[in-house]
Amino acid sequence: MDLVTAGVGSSNQTVQALGTFKAPGTGGWGNDGLVPLKDSSGNAAVVSLGGVQTLRFDTA
């Protein structure tokens, strides 16, 4: 998950990495699970947002 810091709405965005979501598949359509956002050290990420901000999620 990234915070877009410049270039919102364009294909040339500047981002700040916030963390990653990593978990095994749940095994089927409609079998949902909650996955915490982790920082680069594997700890729970703490993210403070205020006002209008844009987040970017990439599945790669």
N, C-alpha and C positions, 0 to 999 in steps of 0.2 A: 504494500500500500504506500502510495506516495502522496505528498502534499504538493500541489502545483503552485510554484512560487512566481512564475511569470509565463506569459503566453497562453493564458486560459482561452479555450476555444480555437486554438490553432494547432497545427501539426508540429510546431517547433516549441515545445514546452520545456521550461526549466523546473526540475522537481527536487524535493527533499525526501529521501527515503524515510519512512516511518517504521516499517517492519514488514514481516511476512506472516501469512497464514499457512500452516503446514499440518495436514492430517490425512489419514488414509480415507479412501472412499467409504461411504456409509452402506453400500451394497444394494442400492435400488432407488428408483424414482420415488420421491416423497419421503424418503428416510433421511431426515435432516439432522444435522448435528451442529453444536456451537463450537467454534474454533477460535482460540484467543490469538490476538495479534502479538507476535514476539519480536523483540529487537535483535540486532546482529549477534548478541551474546546468548540468545535463547531465553531471555527474561521477558516477562510480560511488559509490553510497550505501554508507556504512559503518553497519551496524546492530548494536548489541550488545544481546543479550537474555539475561535470566537469570531463573531461577525460572519460575513460571507466568505467562505473558503471553498476551494475545489480539491477533491481527492481523486486520485487515479488508481484504479485497480487493474492489474495485468495478470492474466492467467498463465503466462509463459513460465 
